[in-house]
Amino acid sequence: MQVTVTRKDTKFLPDPSRVIARFLYTSDERSKNIIRNVLAMSDSEVNIALSQVLRGYSRRHRNISLIFETHFNKLSNLFDEMGIKPGKVTQSRKLLIGSYFTMEYSIESAAFFNPSIVEDPDQSELGPDEKRVILSFRATGEGHISSIVFRSGIIDKKNNLVTEPVGKMLAEAERIKRHNYNKKSFTKKLDEMHDFNNKISPLFVLEKLGDNFTYGELKKVVEETRKRPRLTANKKLIINQMMWLAKSHYDLEFSLDSAISERVIFPTSETERNGIEDARFVKFTDDNGEVTYYATYTAYDGITILPKLLATKNFYHFKALPIHGEIARNKGMALFPRKIKGKYAMLCRIDGVNNYIAYSDSINVWREAKLIQKPKFPWDMIQVGNCGSPIETEEGWLIITHGVGPMREYVLGASLYELENPEKEIGRLKTPLIAPNAEEREGYVPNVVYSCGSIIHNRSLIIPFGISDYASSYASINLFELLNELKNSK
């Protein structure tokens, strides 16, 4: 049976006009000179300069004056060194100083790709056979720094997607650190991270803290401990992990007056300073019926990659968590949409070549994985991996895969696994489901189609996919034909 793949005309292209206002800092001495120069200006000069800045940028950013003030407040240490009390600086001068430490960053000037798709939590006011959806994308700008952005729309009964108008006033989330920690649970999480056979107790630091402590108290004790002579390499490693753990747990809160297309999850922690890559969103339903949207993603610091987890119920408030354990490495972890026999289940590719499955009692601690799929055909001989979370069907778990073959061409494939034993393969396509066509071959990285998550709508599989690491589109596939092909492919 031939599987019908219908490519849609919809294209998601990078838009360099979508910018955020980022904090800009060069060096202490240059920064001090900027501050001195603004403080030396007359009131009239300050008011004129600030008026010009606000006139030029207030329509490009939501509440630009608040951004300037926030960036001014980040300079408090410089004011202390200069012997200047920030509270004595007039509001106009604060805003003008803040503007000199602000720059625009075009979040998607280079690429807009590797999408995933999930049902919107709000399914109200829809017509027959319609579904409101949220798509996530990897947006890449100058310096190849990637962030997560969103689009929303409605898929109709013919699988046509009508997207909502895209907002221009982009909004970063407010980052809220988890300032308070419990010593017992903190120690347990550190123990979960010990994948390197380092069995030194962290109490040589934590013994100086109470049963509950703040981020600031931990940082102070760590700084004192680092000054000790003859500190061993293993103890230094434990200290680094303590600070990494403390910084890795944080919340992100978006303003309620922001459209979802205006929300940008930009790198905030040290582990992701060079990018947040390939978020795989999934609608997860717990055993009690509670729904949470999770996304596994790859944090990149310029040298190493680290799998992390986002959790949200409404796409306004997100919790960011590190993923621990021996298999928490390499890219491409994808969570199943429900538990399997009482355990969380995850697809992963721990060796960079083959597909594995893992189970865990904790959603962010993963210890062991079992091999379930190896490269088999010429078009996936280099490697296979998942293209998003498994999709539950009445015939089994449908897994969209990617395969890499000659000339490093990326194509999409599909496999089917048993529902209650997802280690057992029912069938696997012998030919690619989607391969780059003539129009999809050109881009930042040629000859690549790639997806981070699909859904089922009206007995069709809806696959959004990236086009050569530059733009994105989507296709619909007859689900009946695909499942029958998979069942008969052995």
C-alpha positions as CSV (number, residue, x, y, z in Angstrom):
1,M,0.0,0.0,0.0
2,Q,1.3,3.5,-0.9
3,V,1.4,6.0,2.0
4,T,-0.1,9.3,1.0
5,V,2.0,12.3,2.1
6,T,0.5,15.7,1.4
7,R,2.9,18.6,1.7
8,K,1.2,21.8,2.6
9,D,2.0,25.2,1.2
10,T,2.4,26.8,4.5
11,K,6.0,28.0,5.1
12,F,7.5,29.4,8.3
13,L,10.4,31.6,7.4
14,P,12.9,33.5,9.6
15,D,12.0,37.1,10.2
16,P,14.9,39.5,11.1
17,S,12.4,42.1,12.3
18,R,11.6,40.1,15.4
19,V,14.0,41.5,18.1
20,I,14.4,41.4,21.8
21,A,16.3,43.9,24.0
22,R,19.3,42.2,25.6
23,F,21.7,43.4,28.3
24,L,25.0,44.6,26.8
25,Y,28.2,44.7,28.8
26,T,31.8,45.2,27.6
27,S,34.3,45.9,30.4
28,D,34.3,47.5,33.8
29,E,36.4,50.5,32.8
30,R,34.5,51.3,29.6
31,S,31.2,50.9,31.5
32,K,32.3,53.2,34.2
33,N,33.3,55.8,31.6
34,I,29.8,55.6,30.1
35,I,28.2,56.1,33.5
36,R,30.5,59.1,34.3
37,N,29.7,60.7,30.9
38,V,25.9,60.4,31.4
39,L,26.2,61.8,35.0
40,A,28.1,64.7,33.6
41,M,25.3,65.7,31.2
42,S,23.0,68.5,31.9
43,D,19.3,67.8,32.7
44,S,18.4,69.2,29.3
45,E,20.8,67.0,27.5
46,V,19.6,63.9,29.4
47,N,16.0,64.6,28.6
48,I,16.6,65.2,24.9
49,A,18.8,62.1,24.5
50,L,16.3,59.9,26.4
51,S,13.4,61.3,24.4
52,Q,15.1,60.4,21.2
53,V,15.8,56.8,22.4
54,L,12.2,56.3,23.5
55,R,10.9,57.7,20.3
56,G,13.0,55.3,18.3
57,Y,12.4,52.1,20.3
58,S,9.2,52.3,22.3
59,R,7.2,50.9,19.4
60,R,9.6,48.1,19.0
61,H,9.5,46.8,22.5
62,R,6.8,46.4,25.2
63,N,7.7,48.7,28.1
64,I,11.2,49.6,26.9
65,S,11.6,52.0,29.9
66,L,11.3,49.1,32.3
67,I,13.9,47.2,30.3
68,F,16.3,50.2,30.6
69,E,15.7,50.4,34.3
70,T,16.3,46.6,34.7
71,H,19.6,46.9,32.9
72,F,20.6,49.9,35.0
73,N,20.0,47.8,38.1
74,K,22.4,45.2,36.9
75,L,25.2,47.8,37.2
76,S,24.9,48.1,41.0
77,N,28.4,46.6,41.6
78,L,30.0,49.3,39.4
79,F,28.2,52.1,41.3
80,D,29.6,50.6,44.6
81,E,33.1,50.7,43.2
82,M,32.7,54.3,42.0
83,G,31.3,55.4,45.3
84,I,28.0,56.4,43.8
85,K,24.6,55.6,45.3
86,P,22.2,54.5,42.6
87,G,19.3,55.8,44.6
88,K,20.6,59.4,44.2
89,V,20.5,59.1,40.4
90,T,17.4,60.7,38.8
91,Q,14.9,58.4,36.9
92,S,15.8,60.0,33.5
93,R,19.5,59.4,34.0
94,K,18.8,55.8,35.2
95,L,16.9,55.1,32.0
96,L,19.4,56.7,29.7
97,I,22.3,54.8,31.4
98,G,20.3,51.6,31.0
99,S,19.8,52.3,27.3
100,Y,23.6,52.4,26.8
101,F,23.7,48.9,28.2
102,T,21.0,47.5,25.9
103,M,21.1,46.1,22.4
104,E,18.6,44.6,20.0
105,Y,19.0,40.9,19.2
106,S,17.2,39.4,16.2
107,I,16.2,36.0,17.5
108,E,15.4,34.4,14.1
109,S,17.5,36.3,11.6
110,A,19.4,33.1,10.6
111,A,16.9,30.3,10.9
112,F,13.5,29.1,12.0
113,F,13.3,25.3,12.1
114,N,12.9,22.0,13.9
115,P,9.3,22.4,15.0
116,S,7.1,20.3,17.3
117,I,3.3,20.5,17.6
118,V,0.9,19.8,20.5
119,E,-2.8,20.5,21.2
120,D,-3.5,23.9,22.7
121,P,-4.8,23.7,26.3
122,D,-7.7,25.8,25.1
123,Q,-10.0,23.9,22.7
124,S,-13.0,26.3,23.1
125,E,-15.0,28.0,20.4
126,L,-14.0,25.6,17.6
127,G,-16.0,24.3,14.6
128,P,-16.5,20.6,13.8
129,D,-13.3,18.6,13.3
130,E,-11.1,21.6,14.2
131,K,-8.2,21.6,16.6
132,R,-6.3,24.5,18.1
133,V,-2.6,23.8,18.2
134,I,0.7,25.3,19.5
135,L,3.8,24.9,17.5
136,S,7.3,25.4,18.9
137,F,10.3,26.3,16.8
138,R,14.1,26.6,17.2
139,A,14.8,30.2,16.3
140,T,18.4,31.0,15.6
141,G,20.1,34.4,15.3
142,E,23.5,36.0,15.2
143,G,26.2,33.8,16.6
144,H,24.0,30.8,16.1
145,I,22.3,31.3,19.4
146,S,19.1,29.4,19.5
147,S,15.9,30.0,21.5
148,I,12.4,28.5,21.7
149,V,9.5,30.4,20.1
150,F,5.9,29.6,19.5
151,R,3.1,30.0,17.0
152,S,-0.6,29.1,17.4
153,G,-3.3,28.3,15.0
154,I,-6.3,26.1,14.1
155,I,-6.2,22.9,11.9
156,D,-9.4,22.4,10.0
157,K,-11.1,19.2,8.9
158,K,-9.0,19.3,5.7
159,N,-5.8,19.5,7.7
160,N,-5.2,23.1,6.6
161,L,-3.5,25.2,9.3
162,V,-4.6,28.8,9.8
163,T,-2.1,30.5,12.1
164,E,-2.9,33.5,14.3
165,P,-1.3,36.8,13.4
166,V,2.3,37.0,14.6
167,G,3.0,39.7,17.2
168,K,6.0,41.9,16.9
169,M,6.4,43.1,20.6
170,L,8.5,40.2,21.8
171,A,8.6,39.4,25.5
172,E,11.3,37.4,27.4
173,A,10.1,35.7,30.5
174,E,11.0,36.9,33.9
175,R,13.5,34.4,35.3
176,I,12.7,33.4,38.9
177,K,15.5,31.6,40.7
178,R,14.6,28.9,43.2
179,H,16.2,30.8,46.1
180,N,15.3,28.4,48.9
181,Y,16.6,24.9,49.2
182,N,16.2,22.0,51.6
183,K,19.5,20.4,52.6
184,K,18.1,16.8,52.6
185,S,16.5,17.1,49.1
186,F,19.5,19.1,47.7
187,T,21.9,16.4,48.9
188,K,19.7,13.7,47.3
189,K,19.7,15.5,44.0
190,L,23.5,15.8,44.1
191,D,23.8,12.1,44.7
192,E,21.6,11.5,41.7
193,M,24.1,13.5,39.6
194,H,27.1,11.4,40.6
195,D,27.7,9.6,37.3
196,F,31.5,9.9,37.5
197,N,32.1,7.6,40.5
198,N,32.9,10.5,42.7
199,K,31.8,9.4,46.1
200,I,33.0,12.3,48.2
201,S,30.2,13.6,50.5
202,P,29.1,17.2,49.8
203,L,28.8,17.8,53.5
204,F,32.2,19.5,53.6
205,V,30.3,22.4,52.2
206,L,26.7,21.8,53.3
207,E,27.6,21.3,56.9
208,K,28.0,25.0,57.3
209,L,24.4,25.6,56.2
210,G,21.1,25.1,58.0
211,D,18.4,22.5,57.2
212,N,17.0,25.2,54.8
213,F,19.2,27.7,53.0
214,T,19.1,30.3,50.3
215,Y,21.0,30.6,47.0
216,G,22.9,33.5,48.4
217,E,24.0,31.5,51.5
218,L,25.1,28.6,49.4
219,K,27.1,30.9,47.1
220,K,28.9,32.6,50.1
221,V,29.9,29.2,51.6
222,V,31.1,28.0,48.2
223,E,33.2,31.1,47.7
224,E,34.8,30.6,51.1
225,T,35.4,26.9,50.5
226,R,37.1,27.6,47.1
227,K,39.7,29.7,49.0
228,R,40.9,26.7,51.0
229,P,44.5,25.5,50.2
230,R,45.0,22.1,48.6
231,L,41.4,21.6,47.6
232,T,41.2,18.3,45.7
233,A,40.0,18.0,42.1
234,N,37.0,15.9,43.2
235,K,36.0,18.4,45.8
236,K,36.2,21.2,43.2
237,L,34.0,19.0,40.9
238,I,31.4,18.6,43.8
239,I,31.4,22.4,44.3
240,N,30.9,23.1,40.6
241,Q,28.0,20.6,40.6
242,M,26.4,22.3,43.7
243,M,26.4,25.7,41.9
244,W,25.2,24.1,38.6
245,L,22.3,22.4,40.4
246,A,21.3,25.6,42.2
247,K,21.3,27.6,39.0
248,S,19.6,24.9,36.9
249,H,16.3,25.0,38.7
250,Y,14.4,28.1,37.9
251,D,10.9,29.3,36.8
252,L,10.0,31.4,33.8
253,E,7.0,33.7,33.9
254,F,5.5,35.4,30.9
255,S,3.2,38.4,31.1
256,L,-0.5,37.6,30.7
257,D,-0.8,40.3,28.1
258,S,1.7,38.7,25.7
259,A,0.5,36.7,22.7
260,I,2.1,33.2,22.5
261,S,3.9,34.2,19.3
262,E,5.6,37.0,21.3
263,R,7.0,34.7,24.0
264,V,10.6,33.9,23.7
265,I,12.5,31.3,25.9
266,F,16.0,32.7,25.4
267,P,19.1,31.1,27.0
268,T,19.4,32.2,30.6
269,S,21.7,29.8,32.5
270,E,25.4,29.2,32.0
271,T,24.7,25.7,30.7
272,E,22.6,27.0,27.8
273,R,24.4,30.3,27.1
274,N,25.1,29.3,23.5
275,G,21.6,28.0,22.7
276,I,18.5,26.1,23.6
277,E,18.1,23.5,20.8
278,D,15.3,21.2,19.4
279,A,12.6,21.3,22.1
280,R,10.4,18.2,21.9
281,F,7.0,19.2,23.4
282,V,4.5,16.5,24.4
283,K,1.1,16.6,26.1
284,F,1.7,14.3,29.1
285,T,-1.3,12.8,31.0
286,D,-0.5,11.4,34.4
287,D,-2.3,8.3,35.9
288,N,-4.7,10.6,37.8
289,G,-5.7,12.4,34.6
290,E,-3.6,15.6,35.3
291,V,-2.1,17.1,32.1
292,T,1.3,18.7,31.9
293,Y,3.1,19.8,28.8
294,Y,6.8,18.8,28.9
295,A,9.6,19.6,26.6
296,T,13.0,17.9,26.5
297,Y,15.6,20.1,25.0
298,T,19.4,20.4,24.5
299,A,21.3,23.1,26.4
300,Y,24.6,24.1,24.7
301,D,27.3,26.2,26.4
302,G,29.6,26.4,23.4
303,I,31.5,23.2,24.3
304,T,29.2,20.6,25.8
305,I,25.5,19.7,25.5
306,L,23.2,18.9,28.3
307,P,19.6,17.5,28.2
308,K,17.1,19.6,30.2
309,L,13.4,19.6,30.8
310,L,10.7,22.3,30.7
311,A,7.3,21.8,32.3
312,T,4.2,24.0,31.8
313,K,0.4,23.8,32.1
314,N,-0.5,27.0,30.3
315,F,2.5,28.2,28.3
316,Y,2.8,31.3,30.6
317,H,4.6,29.7,33.5
318,F,7.5,27.2,32.8
319,K,9.7,25.3,35.2
320,A,13.2,24.4,34.0
321,L,14.8,21.3,35.4
322,P,18.1,19.5,34.7
323,I,18.0,15.8,33.6
324,H,20.3,13.6,35.7
325,G,21.6,10.1,35.3
326,E,24.0,8.0,33.3
327,I,21.9,8.2,30.1
328,A,21.4,12.0,30.3
329,R,23.8,12.7,27.5
330,N,23.7,13.2,23.8
331,K,20.7,14.8,22.0
332,G,17.2,13.6,21.2
333,M,15.5,12.5,24.5
334,A,11.7,12.3,23.9
335,L,9.2,11.5,26.6
336,F,6.3,9.2,26.2
337,P,2.9,10.9,26.6
338,R,1.9,8.7,29.6
339,K,3.5,6.2,32.0
340,I,4.2,2.6,31.0
341,K,3.4,0.1,33.8
342,G,3.7,2.9,36.4
343,K,7.0,4.3,35.1
344,Y,8.0,7.3,33.0
345,A,9.3,6.2,29.6
346,M,11.8,8.0,27.4
347,L,13.3,7.5,23.9
348,C,17.0,8.4,23.8
349,R,20.1,7.9,21.7
350,I,22.9,7.6,24.2
351,D,25.6,6.5,21.7
352,G,24.7,8.9,18.9
353,V,23.8,6.1,16.5
354,N,21.0,3.8,17.8
355,N,17.6,4.3,19.4
356,Y,17.1,3.3,23.0
357,I,14.3,3.2,25.5
358,A,14.5,4.1,29.2
359,Y,12.2,3.9,32.2
360,S,12.3,5.8,35.5
361,D,10.3,6.5,38.7
362,S,11.5,10.2,38.4
363,I,10.9,12.3,35.4
364,N,14.3,13.9,35.5
365,V,16.5,11.0,36.7
366,W,17.4,8.4,34.1
367,R,19.8,5.6,34.8
368,E,19.5,2.7,32.4
369,A,18.5,2.3,28.7
370,K,17.8,-0.6,26.4
371,L,18.6,-0.8,22.7
372,I,15.5,-1.1,20.6
373,Q,16.6,0.0,17.1
374,K,19.7,0.1,14.9
375,P,20.4,1.5,11.5
376,K,19.0,-1.0,8.9
377,F,18.7,0.6,5.5
378,P,21.1,2.6,3.2
379,W,19.2,5.8,4.0
380,D,19.8,5.5,7.8
381,M,23.1,3.7,7.9
382,I,25.0,6.5,9.7
383,Q,22.4,6.9,12.5
384,V,18.8,6.7,13.5
385,G,17.0,8.8,16.1
386,N,13.5,9.9,17.1
387,C,11.7,12.9,15.7
388,G,9.6,13.6,18.8
389,S,7.6,11.8,21.4
390,P,5.8,8.5,20.5
391,I,2.2,8.8,19.5
392,E,-0.3,6.4,20.9
393,T,-2.6,4.7,18.4
394,E,-4.9,1.7,18.6
395,E,-2.3,-0.3,16.7
396,G,0.7,0.6,18.8
397,W,3.2,3.4,19.5
398,L,3.9,5.3,16.3
399,I,7.4,6.7,16.4
400,I,8.6,9.2,13.7
401,T,12.3,8.7,13.2
402,H,15.1,10.4,11.4
403,G,17.8,8.6,9.5
404,V,21.1,9.9,8.1
405,G,22.5,8.4,5.0
406,P,24.8,9.2,2.1
407,M,25.9,12.8,1.7
408,R,24.6,13.3,5.3
409,E,21.1,13.5,4.0
410,Y,18.5,13.6,6.8
411,V,15.1,11.9,6.1
412,L,12.1,11.0,8.1
413,G,11.0,7.4,8.7
414,A,8.4,5.7,10.9
415,S,8.2,2.7,13.2
416,L,5.5,1.0,15.2
417,Y,5.9,-0.6,18.7
418,E,3.6,-2.6,21.0
419,L,1.6,-0.4,23.4
420,E,2.3,-2.3,26.6
421,N,5.8,-3.4,25.6
422,P,7.3,-0.6,23.6
423,E,10.6,-2.5,23.4
424,K,9.0,-4.8,20.8
425,E,8.9,-3.5,17.2
426,I,5.8,-4.3,15.2
427,G,7.1,-2.8,11.9
428,R,9.3,-0.3,10.3
429,L,9.1,1.6,7.0
430,K,11.6,0.3,4.4
431,T,11.7,3.6,2.6
432,P,11.7,7.2,3.9
433,L,8.4,8.7,4.8
434,I,9.6,12.2,3.9
435,A,12.9,13.0,2.1
436,P,14.1,16.5,1.0
437,N,12.6,17.4,-2.3
438,A,14.1,19.8,-4.8
439,E,12.8,22.9,-3.0
440,E,13.8,21.6,0.5
441,R,17.4,20.7,-0.3
442,E,18.8,24.3,0.0
443,G,19.4,26.0,3.3
444,Y,21.8,26.6,6.1
445,V,22.5,22.9,6.2
446,P,21.5,21.3,2.9
447,N,19.6,18.1,2.4
448,V,17.9,17.9,5.8
449,V,14.3,17.4,6.9
450,Y,13.8,17.1,10.6
451,S,10.9,17.2,13.1
452,C,10.6,17.4,16.9
453,G,7.0,16.3,17.3
454,S,3.8,15.3,15.5
455,I,0.1,14.8,16.4
456,I,-2.9,13.0,15.1
457,H,-5.9,15.0,13.8
458,N,-8.9,13.6,11.9
459,R,-7.2,10.2,11.3
460,S,-4.3,12.0,9.8
461,L,-0.7,12.4,11.1
462,I,0.3,16.0,11.1
463,I,4.1,16.4,10.9
464,P,5.7,19.8,11.0
465,F,9.3,19.6,9.8
466,G,12.4,21.8,9.4
467,I,13.8,22.5,5.9
468,S,17.6,22.3,5.7
469,D,18.0,24.1,9.1
470,Y,16.6,27.3,7.7
471,A,12.7,27.3,7.5
472,S,9.8,25.0,8.3
473,S,6.7,23.6,6.8
474,Y,4.3,20.7,7.5
475,A,2.6,17.7,5.9
476,S,-0.4,15.5,6.5
477,I,-0.3,11.7,6.1
478,N,-3.1,9.3,5.9
479,L,-2.9,7.4,9.3
480,F,-4.7,4.3,8.1
481,E,-2.4,3.8,5.2
482,L,0.7,4.5,7.4
483,L,-0.3,2.0,10.1
484,N,-1.2,-0.7,7.6
485,E,2.1,-0.2,5.9
486,L,3.9,-0.5,9.2
487,K,2.0,-3.7,10.2
488,N,2.8,-5.3,6.9
489,S,6.5,-4.2,6.7
490,K,8.1,-7.2,8.5
